[in-house]
Amino acid sequence: MTNKYLFAGFGGQGILFAGKLLAYKGLTDEKQVSWLPSYGPEMRGGTASCSVILSDSPVGSPIVSNPNILIAMNLPSLDKYEDTVEAGGMIFYDSSLIEREVKRDDVKVFPIPATKLAEENGTPTLANMIIVGKVLAETGDFTDESVMAALKKVISAKRADMLDVNLNAMKLGRDF
């Protein structure tokens, strides 16, 4: 089984962090992993993106041109990548920031008011983790143990106080 993820949003929304978390989770689950962050003008307010591939077999290329799972954190990202998702794939988007609906009817669509949920729960910077929690729940990959193991890899020791906060945000998304 292979899942090709494309995370996209504005710089500062935690797109690269979310992708890195998913990549480390794949490693802890003993999957073959590719993580390809996108740097460049995106860091100045444009659309930032990150490609992640998790597979049971070796990954030949880190490029994700046609993801089967798209995570769009803003309207420009949904506009740019919606048509690239494989038929039968999944599109997750932050419905707090994206007012339009997905136009396609050949994909599963998950509107999540992640920014609103994050603000309501006192964690305004963790909308990305809420969506990742929902993604992992819908793909059947959410277990507290593997998620915590991945969080411990991507959150530095000096930010260890953020482990439970991030896990709780992910559980909020899982349960949405």
C-alpha positions as CSV (number, residue, x, y, z in Angstrom):
1,M,0.0,0.0,0.0
2,T,1.2,3.5,-0.9
3,N,-0.2,6.8,0.2
4,K,1.0,10.0,-1.5
5,Y,0.3,13.1,0.6
6,L,0.5,16.7,-0.5
7,F,0.3,19.3,2.3
8,A,-0.2,22.9,1.1
9,G,-0.9,26.3,2.7
10,F,0.6,29.6,3.5
11,G,4.1,29.8,5.0
12,G,3.7,29.8,8.8
13,Q,0.8,27.4,8.9
14,G,3.0,24.5,9.9
15,I,2.8,22.7,6.6
16,L,6.4,21.5,6.7
17,F,6.1,20.5,10.3
18,A,2.9,18.5,9.6
19,G,4.6,16.7,6.7
20,K,7.7,15.9,8.8
21,L,5.5,14.5,11.6
22,L,3.7,12.2,9.1
23,A,7.1,11.1,7.7
24,Y,8.4,10.2,11.2
25,K,5.2,8.4,11.9
26,G,5.8,6.4,8.8
27,L,9.3,5.5,10.0
28,T,8.0,4.5,13.4
29,D,5.4,2.3,11.6
30,E,8.3,0.7,9.6
31,K,7.1,2.1,6.3
32,Q,9.3,3.3,3.4
33,V,9.2,7.1,3.6
34,S,9.9,10.1,1.4
35,W,9.6,13.7,2.7
36,L,10.1,16.6,0.3
37,P,9.6,20.1,1.6
38,S,9.2,23.0,-0.8
39,Y,11.2,26.1,-0.1
40,G,11.4,29.3,-2.1
41,P,9.1,32.3,-2.6
42,E,6.5,30.3,-0.6
43,M,8.2,31.4,2.6
44,R,7.2,35.0,1.8
45,G,3.5,34.4,2.0
46,G,2.8,32.3,-1.1
47,T,1.7,28.7,-1.1
48,A,4.1,26.4,0.8
49,S,3.9,22.7,0.1
50,C,5.3,19.4,1.4
51,S,5.1,16.0,-0.3
52,V,5.2,12.8,1.8
53,I,5.1,9.3,0.5
54,L,4.5,6.3,2.9
55,S,4.7,2.9,1.3
56,D,5.1,-0.8,2.1
57,S,7.6,-1.0,-0.8
58,P,10.6,1.2,-1.7
59,V,9.8,4.8,-2.9
60,G,11.2,5.4,-6.4
61,S,10.8,9.2,-6.5
62,P,9.9,11.8,-3.8
63,I,7.9,13.8,-6.3
64,V,4.1,13.8,-5.7
65,S,2.4,15.1,-8.8
66,N,-0.9,13.3,-8.3
67,P,-1.5,12.8,-4.5
68,N,-4.2,10.5,-3.3
69,I,-4.4,12.6,-0.2
70,L,-4.5,16.4,-0.3
71,I,-4.4,18.6,2.8
72,A,-5.2,22.2,1.8
73,M,-4.9,24.8,4.6
74,N,-6.0,27.8,2.4
75,L,-7.9,28.7,-0.7
76,P,-5.0,29.2,-3.1
77,S,-3.8,25.7,-2.2
78,L,-7.1,24.1,-2.8
79,D,-7.4,26.1,-6.1
80,K,-3.9,25.0,-7.2
81,Y,-4.0,21.3,-6.2
82,E,-7.6,20.1,-6.2
83,D,-7.5,18.9,-9.8
84,T,-4.2,17.0,-9.2
85,V,-5.7,14.5,-6.7
86,E,-6.2,11.0,-8.0
87,A,-9.8,9.9,-8.6
88,G,-10.9,8.0,-5.4
89,G,-8.5,10.1,-3.3
90,M,-9.2,12.3,-0.3
91,I,-9.2,16.0,0.1
92,F,-9.0,17.5,3.6
93,Y,-9.4,21.3,3.9
94,D,-9.6,24.0,6.6
95,S,-13.2,25.1,6.2
96,S,-12.5,28.0,8.6
97,L,-10.4,29.6,5.9
98,I,-11.8,28.1,2.7
99,E,-15.4,29.0,2.1
100,R,-16.0,27.3,-1.2
101,E,-16.7,23.6,-1.5
102,V,-14.6,21.1,-3.4
103,K,-15.8,20.9,-7.0
104,R,-15.0,17.3,-7.7
105,D,-17.3,14.4,-7.0
106,D,-14.8,11.6,-7.6
107,V,-13.0,12.1,-4.3
108,K,-13.9,11.9,-0.6
109,V,-14.0,15.4,0.9
110,F,-13.4,16.3,4.6
111,P,-14.1,20.0,5.5
112,I,-12.6,20.6,8.9
113,P,-12.9,24.0,10.7
114,A,-9.4,23.5,12.0
115,T,-8.5,27.1,12.6
116,K,-11.7,27.7,14.4
117,L,-11.3,24.6,16.5
118,A,-7.7,25.5,17.3
119,E,-8.7,29.0,18.5
120,E,-11.7,27.6,20.6
121,N,-9.4,25.2,22.3
122,G,-6.7,27.8,23.2
123,T,-4.2,26.4,20.6
124,P,-4.4,28.9,17.7
125,T,-1.2,27.7,16.1
126,L,-2.2,24.0,15.9
127,A,-4.8,23.9,13.1
128,N,-2.3,21.8,11.2
129,M,-2.2,19.2,13.9
130,I,-6.0,19.1,14.0
131,I,-6.2,18.3,10.3
132,V,-3.4,15.7,10.6
133,G,-5.3,14.0,13.4
134,K,-8.4,13.8,11.0
135,V,-6.2,12.5,8.2
136,L,-4.7,9.7,10.3
137,A,-8.2,8.8,11.6
138,E,-9.6,8.5,8.1
139,T,-6.7,6.5,6.8
140,G,-6.9,4.2,9.8
141,D,-3.4,5.2,11.0
142,F,-4.2,6.9,14.3
143,T,-2.8,5.2,17.4
144,D,-1.8,7.2,20.5
145,E,1.5,5.2,20.7
146,S,2.7,5.8,17.1
147,V,1.5,9.4,17.1
148,M,3.3,10.1,20.3
149,A,6.5,8.4,19.1
150,A,6.4,10.6,16.0
151,L,5.7,13.8,18.0
152,K,8.7,13.0,20.2
153,K,10.9,12.9,17.0
154,V,9.7,16.3,15.7
155,I,9.3,18.3,18.9
156,S,12.6,19.3,20.4
157,A,13.5,18.5,24.0
158,K,13.3,22.1,24.9
159,R,9.7,22.2,23.7
160,A,8.7,18.9,25.4
161,D,5.9,20.8,27.1
162,M,4.2,20.9,23.6
163,L,4.0,17.1,23.3
164,D,0.6,16.7,25.0
165,V,-0.7,19.9,23.5
166,N,0.0,18.6,20.0
167,L,-1.4,15.1,20.8
168,N,-4.6,16.7,22.2
169,A,-5.0,18.8,19.0
170,M,-4.5,15.7,16.9
171,K,-7.1,13.8,19.0
172,L,-9.5,16.8,18.5
173,G,-9.1,16.3,14.8
174,R,-9.4,12.5,15.0
175,D,-12.7,12.9,16.9
176,F,-14.2,15.6,14.7
